[in-house]
Amino acid sequence: MMRVLIVGLGHMGLSHAIAHHKLEGAEIVGLVNRSVLPLPEELRGYRFFRSFEEGMQTQPDLVVIATYSDSHADYACTAMDAGAHVFVEKPLATNVTDAVRVVNKAKETQRKLCVGYILRHHPSWVTLISEARKLGGPYVFRLNLNQQSTGDHWETHKALMQTTSPIVDCGVHYVDVMCQITDAKPIRVSGMGVRLSNELAEDMYNYGHFQVFFADGSVGWYEAGWGPMISETAFFVKDIVSPNGSVSITEGNKGASSDVEGHTKVGGILVHKPSGDHLIEMPNEPDHQGLCDAEQTFMLQAINENIDLSRHMIDAVQSLAICIAADESIRTSLPVALVDQAQ
């Protein structure tokens, strides 16, 4: 039985906890959150701790980290030093140095490290990537995810932006998709951003846009914005173009941009070629909880079957490095050359 500690009980942490509550072979030994909060009925019987250190006294086999980004690296390394495997929500860290430190700790301790790239477990996104690769490059990637947030959602976004900008927090997902499709080395990033609210620190921006250039000639842009001023128009664009056609997610604008369930819904995948169009219907898509269930099922499988996660860890560092470079470009108003972080 895998003894599991859940650290951080926000939206993602609660979903991961519910996944382990249901999974055979998993036993939740504790829930950790800095503040006491109402829990779903199925989680109310578990031990509750106010600090990471207290939770670690349960001696878990697996630690699921879903706290704010600036604590990810330290918590992950501490957990692996204590003998636990780690699932950590994206981004892996708030800087590349810390991300590499976490990966090196996984290698040193021979623990499994999995990063919460939820789209890797979504059958529709797996299909999108496969269909794009069939077309062949070079590619143009047109991706965004803007969120008009108010009330509690805006408060959550402001808390996240104390340490991490929208293009880093969300961008790692979609840069990871770009990298899986082209499989070419990223070479340069250029970005721009704007602070659209006086409620943010002067050195933080809540709208960002960047371009990434790949060695095979592929190019891509990603856009992300958070806040009550963000437009609902064209907030969800997922479009990949190649010399031989294009692949796009259709029916993306379902509901409001603040609807987290809508961020992973695909509806259909439109494959366009000069010879004609083909719509791939994607019925019975997993919801957000279903995707978290799939992530944690894979995590247990990776541990029990000793799956090699080396490429997964390399990809996690690379996608973060691209987004961090974009953040640097925004802050310096200069393009940033990328160096190989996969050592």
C-alpha positions in Angstrom: 0.0 0.0 0.0 1.4 3.4 -1.0 1.4 5.9 1.9 0.5 9.3 0.4 0.8 12.8 1.8 -1.0 15.6 0.1 0.6 19.0 0.6 -1.5 22.0 -0.4 -5.3 21.9 -0.6 -6.2 24.4 -3.3 -8.1 23.5 -6.4 -5.4 21.0 -7.7 -4.5 19.6 -4.3 -8.0 18.7 -3.4 -8.4 17.0 -6.8 -5.2 15.0 -6.3 -6.4 14.0 -2.8 -9.8 12.8 -4.1 -7.9 10.8 -6.7 -5.8 9.0 -4.1 -8.9 8.5 -1.9 -10.4 6.4 -4.7 -7.3 4.7 -6.0 -6.6 1.1 -5.1 -3.1 0.7 -3.7 -3.0 4.2 -2.2 -3.6 5.2 1.4 -3.7 8.9 2.4 -1.7 9.3 5.6 -2.2 13.1 5.9 -3.5 16.3 4.3 -1.4 19.5 4.8 -2.6 23.1 4.4 -1.5 26.2 6.2 -5.1 27.2 6.9 -8.1 25.1 8.0 -10.7 25.0 5.3 -13.9 23.1 4.6 -13.2 19.7 3.0 -15.2 17.5 0.7 -17.0 14.8 2.6 -14.8 12.0 1.3 -11.6 13.7 2.7 -12.9 14.7 6.2 -11.7 11.5 8.0 -8.0 12.0 7.2 -5.3 13.5 9.5 -4.8 17.2 9.0 -1.6 19.1 9.5 -0.8 22.8 9.3 2.8 22.5 8.2 4.8 20.4 5.7 7.2 19.4 8.5 4.4 17.9 10.6 3.0 16.1 7.6 6.4 14.5 6.8 6.4 12.9 10.2 3.9 10.4 8.8 6.8 8.9 6.8 5.0 8.9 3.4 6.1 6.8 0.4 4.7 9.5 -2.0 4.3 13.2 -1.4 2.0 15.2 -3.7 3.0 18.8 -3.7 0.3 21.3 -4.8 1.4 24.5 -2.9 2.4 27.8 -4.4 5.2 27.6 -6.9 8.0 29.1 -4.7 7.8 26.2 -2.3 7.9 23.4 -4.9 11.7 22.9 -5.1 12.4 22.9 -1.4 9.5 20.6 -0.5 10.3 18.2 -3.3 14.0 17.9 -2.3 13.1 17.5 1.3 10.6 14.7 0.5 13.1 12.8 -1.7 15.8 13.1 1.0 13.3 11.5 3.4 12.9 8.6 1.0 9.6 9.6 -0.7 8.7 9.7 -4.3 7.3 13.1 -5.5 4.5 14.3 -7.7 4.7 18.1 -7.9 2.3 20.5 -9.6 3.6 22.7 -12.4 5.8 24.7 -12.6 8.5 22.5 -11.2 10.2 25.6 -9.6 10.3 29.3 -10.0 13.7 29.3 -11.7 15.7 26.9 -13.8 18.5 26.5 -11.2 16.0 25.1 -8.7 14.3 22.9 -11.3 17.7 21.3 -12.1 18.4 20.9 -8.4 15.1 19.0 -8.0 15.9 16.7 -11.0 19.4 16.1 -9.7 18.0 15.2 -6.3 15.6 12.6 -8.0 18.6 11.1 -9.7 20.7 11.1 -6.6 18.1 9.5 -4.4 16.7 7.3 -7.2 13.2 8.5 -6.4 10.4 9.0 -9.0 9.7 12.6 -9.8 6.6 13.5 -11.9 5.5 17.0 -12.7 1.8 17.9 -13.1 1.6 18.3 -16.9 -2.1 17.4 -17.0 -2.4 17.6 -20.8 -0.1 14.7 -21.2 -2.8 12.5 -19.7 -5.6 13.9 -21.8 -6.6 11.6 -24.7 -7.7 14.6 -26.9 -4.4 16.4 -26.5 -2.5 13.2 -27.1 -4.4 12.9 -30.4 -3.8 16.6 -31.2 0.0 16.1 -30.8 -0.1 12.9 -32.9 -2.0 14.4 -35.7 0.3 17.5 -35.8 3.4 15.3 -35.9 1.9 13.4 -38.9 1.8 16.6 -40.9 5.6 17.3 -40.4 7.3 20.6 -39.7 8.4 23.2 -39.5 5.4 24.3 -37.4 3.6 27.5 -36.4 2.2 27.2 -32.9 -0.6 29.6 -32.0 -1.7 29.0 -28.4 -3.2 31.1 -25.6 -5.2 30.8 -22.4 -6.6 34.1 -21.0 -8.7 34.2 -17.9 -11.2 37.0 -16.9 -11.0 36.5 -13.2 -13.0 38.3 -10.5 -13.7 37.8 -6.8 -12.1 34.8 -5.3 -10.5 33.8 -8.6 -8.8 37.2 -8.9 -7.6 36.9 -5.3 -6.0 33.5 -6.2 -4.4 34.9 -9.3 -3.0 37.9 -7.3 -1.6 35.4 -4.7 0.1 33.4 -7.5 1.5 36.6 -9.1 3.4 37.3 -5.9 6.0 34.9 -7.3 5.0 33.7 -10.7 3.6 35.5 -13.8 0.7 34.0 -15.9 3.0 33.1 -18.8 5.2 31.0 -16.6 2.4 29.4 -14.5 0.3 28.4 -17.5 2.8 28.6 -20.3 4.7 25.5 -19.3 1.8 23.3 -20.3 1.6 24.7 -23.8 5.3 25.1 -24.4 5.5 21.4 -23.4 3.0 20.7 -26.2 5.1 22.6 -28.7 8.2 20.7 -27.7 6.5 17.4 -28.0 5.3 18.2 -31.5 8.5 19.6 -33.0 11.0 17.7 -30.9 13.6 20.3 -32.0 15.9 22.3 -29.8 14.5 25.7 -28.7 17.0 28.4 -29.5 15.6 31.9 -28.7 12.7 33.6 -26.9 11.3 37.1 -27.2 8.5 38.4 -25.0 6.4 41.4 -24.0 4.2 42.1 -21.0 2.0 44.7 -19.3 1.0 45.4 -15.7 -2.7 46.1 -16.0 -3.6 46.5 -12.3 -2.4 48.7 -9.5 -3.2 45.8 -7.2 0.0 44.0 -8.3 3.6 44.7 -7.3 5.3 47.1 -9.6 7.6 44.4 -11.0 4.8 42.0 -11.9 2.6 41.9 -15.0 -0.7 40.1 -15.5 -0.6 40.0 -19.3 2.2 38.5 -21.3 2.9 37.2 -24.8 6.0 35.5 -26.1 7.5 34.0 -29.2 9.8 31.0 -29.2 12.1 29.9 -32.1 13.2 26.3 -32.7 16.2 24.9 -34.5 14.1 23.2 -37.2 12.6 26.6 -38.2 9.4 26.1 -36.2 8.1 29.2 -34.4 5.4 29.6 -31.8 3.6 32.2 -29.7 1.8 31.9 -26.4 -0.4 34.5 -24.6 -1.8 34.5 -21.1 -3.6 37.2 -19.1 -5.4 37.1 -15.7 -7.7 39.7 -14.2 -11.1 41.4 -14.3 -10.0 43.5 -17.3 -9.1 40.6 -19.5 -11.3 40.1 -22.6 -13.4 37.0 -23.1 -12.9 37.3 -26.9 -10.6 34.6 -28.4 -9.4 33.6 -24.9 -8.9 30.0 -26.0 -6.8 29.5 -29.2 -5.1 26.2 -29.9 -3.9 26.1 -33.5 -0.9 24.3 -35.2 0.1 25.0 -38.8 2.6 23.2 -41.0 3.4 23.2 -44.8 1.0 20.3 -45.2 -2.0 21.6 -43.3 -3.1 22.5 -39.8 -4.5 20.9 -36.7 -6.8 22.9 -34.4 -9.0 22.5 -31.4 -12.6 23.4 -32.1 -15.3 24.4 -29.7 -12.8 25.9 -27.4 -14.8 28.9 -26.3 -17.3 27.0 -24.2 -18.5 28.9 -21.2 -16.5 31.6 -19.5 -12.7 31.8 -19.4 -12.8 31.5 -15.6 -14.3 28.0 -16.0 -11.4 25.6 -15.2 -13.3 22.7 -16.7 -13.3 24.5 -20.0 -9.5 24.8 -20.1 -9.0 21.2 -21.0 -12.2 20.5 -23.0 -11.5 19.9 -26.7 -14.8 18.9 -28.3 -13.2 18.1 -31.6 -10.0 18.3 -33.5 -10.0 19.8 -37.0 -7.4 18.4 -39.3 -7.1 20.6 -42.4 -5.2 19.6 -45.6 -5.3 21.1 -49.1 -7.2 18.0 -50.1 -10.0 18.7 -47.5 -10.9 18.8 -43.8 -11.4 16.0 -41.3 -13.1 16.5 -37.9 -12.0 14.1 -35.2 -14.8 14.0 -32.7 -13.7 13.5 -29.1 -16.7 12.3 -27.1 -16.7 11.4 -23.5 -13.8 13.6 -22.6 -12.5 13.2 -19.0 -13.4 16.1 -16.7 -10.8 17.9 -14.5 -11.2 15.3 -11.8 -10.8 12.5 -14.3 -7.6 14.0 -15.5 -6.2 14.2 -12.0 -7.2 10.6 -11.4 -5.2 9.7 -14.6 -2.2 11.6 -13.4 -2.1 9.9 -10.0 -2.8 6.5 -11.6 0.3 7.1 -13.7 2.3 8.2 -10.7 1.6 5.0 -8.9 2.3 3.0 -12.0 5.7 4.7 -12.5 6.7 3.8 -8.9 5.4 0.2 -8.9 6.7 -0.6 -12.4 9.9 1.4 -12.2 9.1 3.5 -15.3 12.0 5.6 -16.5 11.0 9.2 -16.1 14.3 10.7 -17.3 12.8 12.2 -20.5 9.8 13.5 -18.5 12.1 15.4 -16.2 14.2 16.8 -19.0 11.1 18.0 -20.7 9.8 19.6 -17.5 13.1 21.6 -17.1 13.1 22.6 -20.8 9.5 23.9 -20.9 10.2 25.9 -17.7 13.5 27.3 -19.1 11.6 28.6 -22.1 9.0 30.3 -20.0 11.6 31.7 -17.6 13.5 33.1 -20.6 10.3 34.7 -21.8 9.8 36.3 -18.4 13.4 37.6 -18.6 12.8 39.0 -22.1 9.7 40.9 -20.9 11.6 42.4 -18.0 14.7 43.4 -20.1 13.0 44.2 -23.4 15.6 42.0 -25.1 15.5 38.6 -26.8 17.0 35.8 -24.7 19.1 32.9 -26.2 18.4 29.5 -24.7 21.1 27.2 -23.4 20.7 23.4 -23.0 19.4 22.7 -19.5 19.0 19.0 -19.9 22.2 17.8 -18.3 
